[in-house]
Amino acid sequence: MVRKWIESILQGILASIIFAIIPGGFVVYLAHVKSEWAIPILMGLGATAMCSVSLIGISGFRRLPPKKEVTTVETVERQIRAWLNNFRYAVQNDPNPFAFFWLIITTSAGVRMSVGRLKEDMFRDYIVVRTDITATPEEAAFLAGLSSQELGRILLELKIELARARVGSSPIQLPSVGTFSIFKRVPINDSLTEHVLVGMIDDLEAAFSAAGSVVILGMQRNNWPVLPAPAKQIT
């Protein structure tokens, strides 16, 4: 955007120089023949040149890209609400005494997530996106009947998938492997943009799907006698 603005300014200046050569040459000729019109024409051309420069400057400022609003702790809530609305996420306000603001969103795939800024001293200058995962009754029954070895394998597969998705998680421990939270955090600064926030949501949605797939594959591997269902969320 800035490059195009500079190019348009340079093109305007070049065009002005080219158009100035013709009348300039004419004035030089009049001065050479000592015509009484040389000075009046020169003054008129000078006034015209000043007006042209002013118009080029005004046109250039109009073409400047809009000023980007800096993301700060004071503006981040308003910006995040606007970004979520731009992508048409279903948004609900969820008052949380431990957060400066806390929003519940629902993605197009039906995944519920929380987006907000916590008051914790360590992360008060961060935005967090989080979702909670729990097993369906069928999956919970399946996990409860597994040996410690097979349960440990599923736990390891879950951790591998979350590491691939580059998301954090609450402690996933035996035998409560069926319930845990996953999240992503980014600092509140100039790098936090609409694209960054939407990317976090997409990453979390992919991790949520991967976690459900791990359990489904485990059920298939152990010949569980029910149709596998995707993991459900805590509501």
GUSE-505247 format. One line per field, with one value per residue (C-alpha): z, y, x; residue number from 1. Coordinates in pm, 1 decimal, decimal comma. Layout:
<recs>
w (Z	...) $
v (Y	...) $
u (X	...) $
rose (NUM	...) $
</recs>
This chain:
<recs>
w (0,0	93,0	-214,1	-442,8	-268,8	-328,4	-691,4	-748,9	-599,5	-817,2	-1126,5	-1046,5	-1000,9	-1326,0	-1517,2	-1373,4	-1482,5	-1835,0	-1866,2	-1726,0	-2000,0	-2279,4	-2116,1	-1966,6	-2308,8	-2434,6	-2155,2	-2231,7	-2594,7	-2498,5	-2269,3	-2548,7	-2788,0	-2502,0	-2520,6	-2268,2	-2207,2	-2061,0	-1700,8	-1677,7	-1829,9	-1597,0	-1291,7	-1412,9	-1462,4	-1114,7	-958,1	-1159,4	-1043,8	-679,2	-719,6	-892,5	-611,8	-352,9	-541,8	-576,0	-201,7	-115,8	-356,6	-205,8	149,4	38,9	-100,2	220,9	368,3	672,0	1000,8	1174,7	1529,6	1776,5	1990,1	2359,3	2684,5	2656,6	2301,8	2285,8	2405,7	2152,3	1873,9	1951,7	1954,9	1616,4	1471,6	1588,7	1438,1	1109,7	1083,3	1199,2	1504,2	1743,5	2046,5	2400,6	2690,4	2991,9	3301,7	3482,0	3808,4	3719,2	3378,9	3242,4	2974,6	2880,3	2565,9	2456,5	2082,6	1864,2	1541,6	1221,0	1316,1	1644,6	1872,4	2176,9	2291,1	2541,3	2440,7	2694,0	2910,4	3256,6	3563,8	3662,9	3718,7	3496,4	3201,1	3247,0	2930,5	2722,3	2525,7	2574,5	2359,2	2537,2	2491,7	2726,0	2607,0	2771,5	2654,3	2564,4	2799,4	2551,3	2535,0	2914,1	2953,4	2697,7	2874,4	3214,8	3089,1	2940,0	3085,3	3220,9	2924,9	2662,7	2854,7	2867,3	2490,9	2429,4	2667,5	2477,2	2142,3	2276,4	2385,9	2046,9	1860,6	2086,8	2039,7	1662,3	1686,8	1908,0	2176,5	2551,5	2776,6	3136,7	3304,1	3137,8	3400,0	3447,5	3494,1	3415,0	3057,7	2934,4	3053,8	2990,9	2849,4	2557,1	2495,1	2308,8	2441,5	2266,0	2414,9	2370,2	2139,8	1781,0	1661,1	1777,5	1471,1	1337,3	1140,1	1447,7	1652,5	1379,5	1334,9	1706,4	1683,3	1378,2	1550,4	1858,8	1647,9	1467,0	1798,4	1933,6	1630,3	1659,8	2026,2	1938,2	1657,6	1896,0	2113,1	1811,0	1674,9	2018,7	2022,7	1677,3	1771,5	2072,5	1881,4	2098,5	2014,6	1962,7	1686,1	1772,6	1828,1	1828,0	2164,4	2320,2	2505,7	2858,5	2859,5) $
v (0,0	247,8	146,6	228,4	563,5	650,5	540,1	760,6	1062,0	1003,9	968,0	1299,7	1474,9	1329,3	1438,6	1791,1	1810,6	1699,1	1951,7	2224,7	2176,3	2312,5	2643,4	2677,1	2659,0	2915,5	3158,1	3110,4	3198,3	3513,0	3619,4	3555,1	3784,3	4033,7	4020,2	4225,9	3918,8	3710,0	3830,7	3821,0	3475,0	3357,9	3487,1	3316,0	2987,8	3020,1	3062,7	2768,1	2554,3	2638,2	2540,4	2216,4	2122,9	2190,0	1975,9	1691,3	1704,3	1699,9	1411,3	1219,5	1258,0	1136,7	822,5	741,7	403,9	432,5	450,4	115,1	119,3	-1,6	-296,7	-215,3	-333,9	-38,6	-118,1	-497,0	-583,1	-354,9	-478,1	-845,5	-797,1	-622,9	-898,3	-1173,1	-987,8	-947,8	-1327,3	-1375,5	-1588,0	-1630,3	-1428,1	-1419,5	-1211,2	-1425,9	-1212,6	-1365,4	-1216,9	-1350,0	-1178,7	-824,6	-959,3	-1309,7	-1405,1	-1734,2	-1797,3	-2077,8	-2168,0	-2279,0	-2638,8	-2599,6	-2584,5	-2359,1	-2158,1	-1885,8	-1574,5	-1319,6	-1153,7	-1294,2	-1093,3	-1330,0	-1132,0	-1363,6	-1352,8	-1023,8	-888,9	-1190,9	-1293,4	-1654,5	-1873,3	-2188,9	-2480,2	-2767,5	-3126,8	-3417,4	-3765,7	-3885,5	-4145,1	-4418,5	-4288,5	-4254,9	-4617,8	-4723,1	-4537,1	-4672,1	-5030,5	-4993,7	-5135,5	-4889,1	-4967,0	-4887,2	-4581,3	-4461,7	-4508,5	-4292,5	-4032,3	-4025,8	-3997,8	-3706,4	-3523,5	-3583,6	-3441,2	-3135,3	-3078,7	-3095,1	-2839,5	-2622,2	-2571,7	-2592,8	-2807,8	-2856,4	-3161,1	-3482,9	-3752,1	-4107,7	-4200,7	-3860,3	-3865,2	-3805,3	-3441,4	-3161,7	-2808,8	-2687,6	-2326,7	-2079,8	-1750,7	-1448,9	-1123,3	-800,0	-588,1	-467,5	-827,7	-915,8	-871,2	-1003,1	-1269,9	-1384,6	-1421,7	-1615,2	-1836,2	-1919,6	-2016,8	-2234,5	-2406,6	-2478,3	-2613,6	-2847,2	-2964,6	-3031,3	-3248,1	-3430,4	-3512,7	-3666,6	-3867,8	-4015,1	-4159,3	-4287,5	-4464,2	-4616,7	-4750,5	-4900,0	-5048,1	-5220,4	-5338,5	-5139,0	-5264,8	-4926,7	-4673,3	-4418,2	-4063,6	-3746,1	-3602,7	-3362,1	-3045,6	-2942,6	-2685,4) $
u (0,0	277,7	476,7	182,0	140,8	507,3	482,0	175,3	357,3	663,0	445,7	275,5	611,0	747,9	437,9	470,1	833,5	747,1	463,8	689,5	950,6	726,1	618,1	964,0	1119,9	872,0	965,7	1336,0	1266,1	1073,6	1356,6	1605,2	1418,0	1367,2	987,7	791,8	569,6	853,8	823,2	438,1	426,5	706,3	514,4	197,1	378,4	528,9	185,3	56,2	348,9	280,0	-85,5	15,3	254,6	-16,8	-268,0	-16,3	48,7	-322,1	-381,2	-91,5	-221,1	-563,9	-405,3	-221,4	-324,8	-554,2	-372,5	-361,5	-495,3	-236,0	-344,1	-306,5	-462,5	-701,3	-819,5	-791,0	-1143,4	-1311,7	-1083,6	-1143,1	-1519,6	-1496,3	-1273,4	-1508,2	-1804,2	-1616,8	-1588,3	-1948,5	-1871,7	-2162,5	-2047,5	-2186,4	-2060,5	-1968,8	-1891,6	-1596,7	-1460,5	-1116,7	-1104,7	-1107,8	-1341,8	-1452,6	-1644,0	-1799,1	-1786,8	-1917,5	-1738,5	-1908,5	-1822,2	-2011,8	-1706,5	-1755,3	-1455,0	-1371,9	-1178,1	-1062,3	-800,4	-741,7	-644,5	-365,0	-44,7	157,2	-83,8	-273,6	-108,8	-210,1	-518,4	-622,9	-845,5	-962,4	-1198,2	-1290,8	-1314,2	-1491,9	-1580,8	-1929,4	-2081,6	-1979,9	-1623,6	-1605,3	-1717,2	-1459,5	-1177,2	-1279,3	-1247,7	-900,4	-584,1	-332,1	-107,5	-372,5	-489,2	-130,0	-103,8	-410,1	-272,8	55,6	-125,8	-330,3	-15,5	147,7	-151,9	-166,1	206,4	158,2	-121,4	101,0	-161,8	-131,3	-345,6	-443,2	-285,7	-406,6	-367,2	-487,3	-764,6	-925,0	-799,7	-1153,4	-1170,8	-921,1	-883,8	-677,0	-574,1	-353,9	-211,3	-59,3	72,4	-120,7	97,7	126,3	159,8	-192,1	-413,1	-740,8	-554,1	-361,7	-680,8	-863,6	-556,0	-562,3	-928,7	-862,1	-567,1	-775,0	-1061,4	-818,8	-671,1	-1020,0	-1098,0	-765,4	-830,3	-1165,3	-1005,2	-749,2	-1026,3	-1220,3	-911,0	-853,1	-1208,1	-1164,9	-829,7	-987,1	-1298,3	-1534,3	-1887,5	-2054,3	-2040,7	-1773,9	-1891,9	-1683,4	-1587,5	-1835,7	-1754,5	-1827,9	-2108,2) $
rose (1	2	3	4	5	6	7	8	9	10	11	12	13	14	15	16	17	18	19	20	21	22	23	24	25	26	27	28	29	30	31	32	33	34	35	36	37	38	39	40	41	42	43	44	45	46	47	48	49	50	51	52	53	54	55	56	57	58	59	60	61	62	63	64	65	66	67	68	69	70	71	72	73	74	75	76	77	78	79	80	81	82	83	84	85	86	87	88	89	90	91	92	93	94	95	96	97	98	99	100	101	102	103	104	105	106	107	108	109	110	111	112	113	114	115	116	117	118	119	120	121	122	123	124	125	126	127	128	129	130	131	132	133	134	135	136	137	138	139	140	141	142	143	144	145	146	147	148	149	150	151	152	153	154	155	156	157	158	159	160	161	162	163	164	165	166	167	168	169	170	171	172	173	174	175	176	177	178	179	180	181	182	183	184	185	186	187	188	189	190	191	192	193	194	195	196	197	198	199	200	201	202	203	204	205	206	207	208	209	210	211	212	213	214	215	216	217	218	219	220	221	222	223	224	225	226	227	228	229	230	231	232	233	234	235) $
</recs>
